Amino acid sequence: MERVARQVQMVLAEVLILGLKDPRYSPVTVTHVRVSPDLRQADVRFMPLGQVGDAQELCKVLNAASGYLSRQVGKRIRMKFTPRFRFHVDTQGEEAMHMQTLLSSIRESLGEE
């Protein structure tokens, strides 16, 4: 499943580079793909690139285009089933930055550098 997930991630990223016709779409980077054991569903985590608008709105755009994206990936990967995508905003980067900020403020309050 992990090999399939990596391949789906690479191909989906290529398809998303070409963009969508929806004017609300802005470029994203696919950070993680997890495929269900039956290979029919895939949870896709992404982060917006460049000018970050409303990430939740972008998530809605991608979920609305999931059928199209699934067909495009299916044309490029030979599989018995092409997974249906569910997109989620990846917040791990933001959480890591927040944690780093908290740790820095604790160090400063303790007088360490």
N, C-alpha and C positions, 0 to 999 in steps of 0.2 A: 504494500500500500504506500509505503514511503517513496519508493521509486516512481510510482504512478503520480503521487502528489508533486514530486520535484519536476517531473516532466510536464504535468498540467500547469504548474506555476510558471515555468519558462515559456510555454506556448501562450498562456493567457497574458503574460507580460508583453509578448510580441504583438498580440492582437490589440491590447490596450494602447500600445505605442501608436498604432494606426488611428486610434481615437474612435469616437462615436459621433453619430449625427446630432445627438442631443446637445443643444447649445449650453446646457448647464454643466456638461462634462468638462472636467479639467484633468490634466495628467495625474496619474497615480503610480505608485510603486507597489507591487505585490510583495508583501513581506512573508506570508506564510499561507500554505494550503494544507488543509487536512481533509482527506478523502474518507468517506464512510466505508465500512468493511465490504458492503455490497457494490461499491464504486458508483452508486447512483446519486449521491449528494457530495458536495464539496464545500466546506466552509473556507472562505477566502478572506484573509486579513490584508488590509491595504493602508497605505499612508498617502495623503495628498502631497503632490510635488508643487514646488513653486509657490504661487500665491494661494495661501490656504484660505478658502472661503468657508462655507458651512460644511463641515465634514459629514454631518448626518444627512444633509441634502444630497451630497455626492454619493453617499451610501444608497439612498433611495434611487438615484439615477442608475447606478450600477445594478441594483437588484431588479429594476424595471427592464434592463437590457440583458438580464442573465440568460434568457432563452437564445437571443442572438449570439451572445458570447459563447454559450455552450455549443451551438452549431459551428461557430468558427473554429473552436478548439477541436471539435470532432472531425472537421475536415483535415486537420493537421496531424492528429494522433490517431493511430489505428487501435481502437478499443472496441470491445463488445458493447459496452455502454459508455456514453459520454456523461459525466456527472452534471447535475444541475447545480448551479452556483448560488451560494448565499454569501453576500458580502457583509463584512463587519469592519469598522474603523479600528485600526491597530493603535492602541494608546500606550503601548509599552515604552516608546521613546519619550513621550511626555511624562510618564510616571517616573522614568529613570532620571530625567532632568529635574523633576520636582524633588526626588529623593536626594539628588546631589546638592540642590539648593538648601535643603533642610540640614544635611550633614555639614555643609559649609557654615551655616549660621550657628550650629552647635559648636563647631570648632572655634569660631570667632568669639562666642560668648564664654568659652573656657579659656580664651587667651592663647590658643594654639594656632599655628599656621601650617 
